């Protein structure tokens, strides 16, 4: 092993290409863009352009439907809740809210609504305050001696 062979691989980032810094740099003058023409100019966006032919994204048939009003929930199952109670990450004597679950690092996003589903079993009598819950989950919690409060969304009044 020689000193000129040693290499530092600790830095994972590649340094950026500095263009337009003289002929000797290899990327001077035209900055690696060739000579003249549309693609040498700035602000060019011809990625989907196929020379006047109908582009592939318009030739291929489209299927399905994307609902723009879909509400995405953070889901927590009853089995998960019981596991967190057993692991002492949740206190089953106190009211369990979205904020308490965020503090315990069980939920990740504050802005997304929180929903309880009925997968798994629950033995602890817990009091929950949730944005939404499935009917079987509510029945299972009440059967275990707990209580579920579903928060109502604040409706915007038409002025």
N, C-alpha and C positions, 0 to 999 in steps of 0.2 A: 504494500500500500504506500502511495506517495501523496504528498500534500496537494499536488495538482489534480488528484483524482477525487479527493474529498468533496462531498456535495451536501448542501443543507436542504433537506426535504421538509423541514418544519413549516415553511411558509407555503400554504396550499394555493395562494392566489398568484396568478400569472400577472406580470406587470402589463399595463395597457400599452397599445401600440401608439407611439408618438409620431404623428404624421406631419408632413410639411416642415421638416427641420433640416433641409439641405440635401444636396445630391448624395453625399457620403452616407446618409442614414439608410438609404435603400427605399425609403418612402417619402422622398422629397418631391417638390414640384407638383405632380398630379396626385400625390398621396395614395398611390395604389389603385386609382380609379380608372386608369387608362386615359385615352385622349378624347375630349369633347363628347358630344352625344347626350341623350336623355339620362342615362344611368350615371354619368359623371357629375350631374348637377345635384344640388341639394333639394330635399322635399319630394323625392320621387317615390311613388308607391305603386309599382306595377307588378306586385307579387302574384296576383291572381289573373293577370292579363295574358291571354293566349293568342295575341296577334289578330284579333277580330273574330276568331272562332268562338263559338259559345263556350264559356268557361265550364270546367268539369263540375263545379259546385252548383251550376244551374242545370246541367244535363242530368245529374243523378236525381232520381225521384226522392221526395221528402216524405217521411212517415211519422205519425205520432203527433203528440200535442204537448206543449210545455205550458203548465199553468203558472202565470206570473204572480198569482196571488197566493201561492202555496206557502203555508206556515211551517217552518222547520223547527222541530222540538229537540230539546236535550232530553233523552229518554233515560229513565232509571227504573229498573225492574224491582219487584218485591224481594226477590232472592238477593239482589245486590244490597238493598237497604238492610236486610237481616245480617248480611255478611259485615257491613260497616258497623252495625250495632254490636255484633259479636267481637269485632276488632277494636271496639271502644273509640271509633272515629266519630260516631254520632252518639249523643246522649239521648236515649229513648224516653227519659223523664221530661225533657224540655220539648217545646214546640219546634218542629223541624221546618225551616223555611228555605227559600232559595238562597238567601244571604248566608245562613249557617252552613249550607252545603258548599257554597263558594269558598267560605273561610276554611272548610275542612278539605279543600281541593278535590271535591268529588265532582262538582260541576265546573266547567271551564269558562263559559261565556256568560257574562252578566246580562247581555241584551237579548239572548234567545230565551223563549219560554221553556218551562220545565214541566215534563209530563211523567206520570207514574203508570207503569204497565204491570200486568198480573203474572209475569213469568217468574217462577220460583215460589217458595213458600215463606210465610211470615209468622213468627211466633210472638214477637214483642208487640205490646200495645203502644203504638206510636201516634202522635198527633202531627198531622202534616198540613202544610199550607202550600198548595200547588196551583200552577196556571191551568193544568188540565190533568185528568185521570180517566182511565178506562173503567167501565162499569164493573167488570170482574175484580179489578184492583181495589175499588172502593168497597165492594162486598167483602173481600178477603181481609182488608184492614179493619173494617167494622167487626168482622167475625173474631179477629184476634183481640178485640177490645179497644181498638184505636179509633181515631176520628180524622176525617178528611175535610178540609175547607178548600173550596175551589175559588180562586180569586177571579173577579169579574174584570174584563178589560174596560178601561176608561173610554167611554164612547164620546166621540167628538160631536158637540152640539152644532146644529146648523144655524148660523146667525142670519 
